[in-house]
Amino acid sequence: MKAAVWLKLLQEKGPNLPRPYADVLEEPIRELRVSFARLEIRLLYFIYGRSIVVVTHGFLKKTKKVPKADIQRALRYRNDWILTFGGGKP
């Protein structure tokens, strides 16, 4: 599956994964950009510390820009993750 290949690239390259594979949306939220046929799939994620990549959620992209609501959702999930697993404040 193509998404698995892109996730493997993300694991190997981390924050250095370039476009067209990934892009920064709104620091610290990034997107993994997977195209399949005519579908545009986006996996939103953040990087914690030097080596932890946390995928918050994914969706089918239907508009030119990533919806602000999805970026806000990823930020909420990030804050929750850091409070639960990061041992500190977001």
Phi and psi in degrees as GROMACS dihedral restraints (atoms count N, CA, C in turn):
[ dihedral_restraints ]
;  ai    aj    ak    al  type     phi  dphi    fc
    3     4     5     6     1   -62.7    20    10
    4     5     6     7     1   -39.6    20    10
    6     7     8     9     1   -60.6    20    10
    7     8     9    10     1   -38.1    20    10
    9    10    11    12     1   -64.8    20    10
   10    11    12    13     1   -37.8    20    10
   12    13    14    15     1   -65.5    20    10
   13    14    15    16     1   -43.1    20    10
   15    16    17    18     1   -66.1    20    10
   16    17    18    19     1   -39.0    20    10
   18    19    20    21     1   -64.1    20    10
   19    20    21    22     1   -37.3    20    10
   21    22    23    24     1   -64.4    20    10
   22    23    24    25     1   -42.9    20    10
   24    25    26    27     1   -60.0    20    10
   25    26    27    28     1   -42.1    20    10
   27    28    29    30     1   -62.4    20    10
   28    29    30    31     1   -41.2    20    10
   30    31    32    33     1   -61.6    20    10
   31    32    33    34     1   -40.9    20    10
   33    34    35    36     1   -76.0    20    10
   34    35    36    37     1   -41.6    20    10
   36    37    38    39     1   -95.7    20    10
   37    38    39    40     1   -23.0    20    10
   39    40    41    42     1    57.1    20    10
   40    41    42    43     1  -134.0    20    10
   42    43    44    45     1   -67.9    20    10
   43    44    45    46     1    -9.1    20    10
   45    46    47    48     1   -90.6    20    10
   46    47    48    49     1     3.5    20    10
   48    49    50    51     1   -68.9    20    10
   49    50    51    52     1   118.2    20    10
   51    52    53    54     1   -87.2    20    10
   52    53    54    55     1   173.5    20    10
   54    55    56    57     1   -65.6    20    10
   55    56    57    58     1   146.2    20    10
   57    58    59    60     1   -89.8    20    10
   58    59    60    61     1     2.7    20    10
   60    61    62    63     1   -74.7    20    10
   61    62    63    64     1   -41.2    20    10
   63    64    65    66     1  -145.1    20    10
   64    65    66    67     1   163.6    20    10
   66    67    68    69     1  -157.7    20    10
   67    68    69    70     1   156.7    20    10
   69    70    71    72     1   -87.7    20    10
   70    71    72    73     1   128.5    20    10
   72    73    74    75     1   -90.9    20    10
   73    74    75    76     1   -60.3    20    10
   75    76    77    78     1  -154.5    20    10
   76    77    78    79     1   109.2    20    10
   78    79    80    81     1   -45.0    20    10
   79    80    81    82     1   131.1    20    10
   81    82    83    84     1   -96.7    20    10
   82    83    84    85     1    11.9    20    10
   84    85    86    87     1   -84.4    20    10
   85    86    87    88     1   132.9    20    10
   87    88    89    90     1  -125.0    20    10
   88    89    90    91     1   167.1    20    10
   90    91    92    93     1  -127.9    20    10
   91    92    93    94     1   140.2    20    10
   93    94    95    96     1   -98.4    20    10
   94    95    96    97     1   124.9    20    10
   96    97    98    99     1  -106.0    20    10
   97    98    99   100     1   108.6    20    10
   99   100   101   102     1  -116.3    20    10
  100   101   102   103     1   125.8    20    10
  102   103   104   105     1  -110.1    20    10
  103   104   105   106     1   136.7    20    10
  105   106   107   108     1  -141.6    20    10
  106   107   108   109     1   112.3    20    10
  108   109   110   111     1    56.0    20    10
  109   110   111   112     1  -119.7    20    10
  111   112   113   114     1  -100.0    20    10
  112   113   114   115     1     5.7    20    10
  114   115   116   117     1   -89.1    20    10
  115   116   117   118     1   136.7    20    10
  117   118   119   120     1  -110.5    20    10
  118   119   120   121     1   111.8    20    10
  120   121   122   123     1  -106.3    20    10
  121   122   123   124     1   135.2    20    10
  123   124   125   126     1  -123.0    20    10
  124   125   126   127     1   131.2    20    10
  126   127   128   129     1  -112.8    20    10
  127   128   129   130     1   118.3    20    10
  129   130   131   132     1   -91.1    20    10
  130   131   132   133     1   141.9    20    10
  132   133   134   135     1  -153.2    20    10
  133   134   135   136     1   169.6    20    10
  135   136   137   138     1  -139.9    20    10
  136   137   138   139     1   161.8    20    10
  138   139   140   141     1  -110.7    20    10
  139   140   141   142     1   129.0    20    10
  141   142   143   144     1  -112.1    20    10
  142   143   144   145     1   126.3    20    10
  144   145   146   147     1    65.9    20    10
  145   146   147   148     1  -143.9    20    10
  147   148   149   150     1   -98.2    20    10
  148   149   150   151     1   -18.3    20    10
  150   151   152   153     1  -138.0    20    10
  151   152   153   154     1     1.7    20    10
  153   154   155   156     1  -103.3    20    10
  154   155   156   157     1   122.8    20    10
  156   157   158   159     1  -109.8    20    10
  157   158   159   160     1   124.6    20    10
  159   160   161   162     1  -116.9    20    10
  160   161   162   163     1   116.3    20    10
  162   163   164   165     1   -85.2    20    10
  163   164   165   166     1   122.2    20    10
  165   166   167   168     1   -84.7    20    10
  166   167   168   169     1   -44.9    20    10
  168   169   170   171     1  -172.6    20    10
  169   170   171   172     1   170.4    20    10
  171   172   173   174     1  -134.9    20    10
  172   173   174   175     1   163.1    20    10
  174   175   176   177     1  -162.0    20    10
  175   176   177   178     1   163.8    20    10
  177   178   179   180     1   -85.8    20    10
  178   179   180   181     1   124.4    20    10
  180   181   182   183     1   -82.9    20    10
  181   182   183   184     1   124.8    20    10
  183   184   185   186     1  -119.6    20    10
  184   185   186   187     1    -4.2    20    10
  186   187   188   189     1  -125.7    20    10
  187   188   189   190     1   168.7    20    10
  189   190   191   192     1   -62.5    20    10
  190   191   192   193     1   -44.7    20    10
  192   193   194   195     1  -101.4    20    10
  193   194   195   196     1   152.5    20    10
  195   196   197   198     1   -67.9    20    10
  196   197   198   199     1   128.5    20    10
  198   199   200   201     1   -57.6    20    10
  199   200   201   202     1   137.1    20    10
  201   202   203   204     1   -56.8    20    10
  202   203   204   205     1   -34.6    20    10
  204   205   206   207     1   -61.0    20    10
  205   206   207   208     1   -35.9    20    10
  207   208   209   210     1   -71.2    20    10
  208   209   210   211     1   -36.8    20    10
  210   211   212   213     1   -66.1    20    10
  211   212   213   214     1   -42.9    20    10
  213   214   215   216     1   -63.2    20    10
  214   215   216   217     1   -39.7    20    10
  216   217   218   219     1   -61.4    20    10
  217   218   219   220     1   -44.6    20    10
  219   220   221   222     1   -62.3    20    10
  220   221   222   223     1   -39.1    20    10
  222   223   224   225     1   -64.8    20    10
  223   224   225   226     1   -40.6    20    10
  225   226   227   228     1   -63.3    20    10
  226   227   228   229     1   -44.5    20    10
  228   229   230   231     1   -63.1    20    10
  229   230   231   232     1   -38.2    20    10
  231   232   233   234     1   -62.0    20    10
  232   233   234   235     1   -48.1    20    10
  234   235   236   237     1   -59.8    20    10
  235   236   237   238     1   -44.3    20    10
  237   238   239   240     1   -61.8    20    10
  238   239   240   241     1   -42.4    20    10
  240   241   242   243     1   -63.2    20    10
  241   242   243   244     1   -45.5    20    10
  243   244   245   246     1   -64.4    20    10
  244   245   246   247     1   -41.7    20    10
  246   247   248   249     1   -63.5    20    10
  247   248   249   250     1   -36.8    20    10
  249   250   251   252     1   -81.6    20    10
  250   251   252   253     1   -45.8    20    10
  252   253   254   255     1  -113.6    20    10
  253   254   255   256     1   -20.2    20    10
  255   256   257   258     1   -87.5    20    10
  256   257   258   259     1   -11.8    20    10
  258   259   260   261     1    70.9    20    10
  259   260   261   262     1    23.3    20    10
  261   262   263   264     1  -165.1    20    10
  262   263   264   265     1  -167.5    20    10
  264   265   266   267     1   -84.8    20    10
  265   266   267   268     1   147.4    20    10
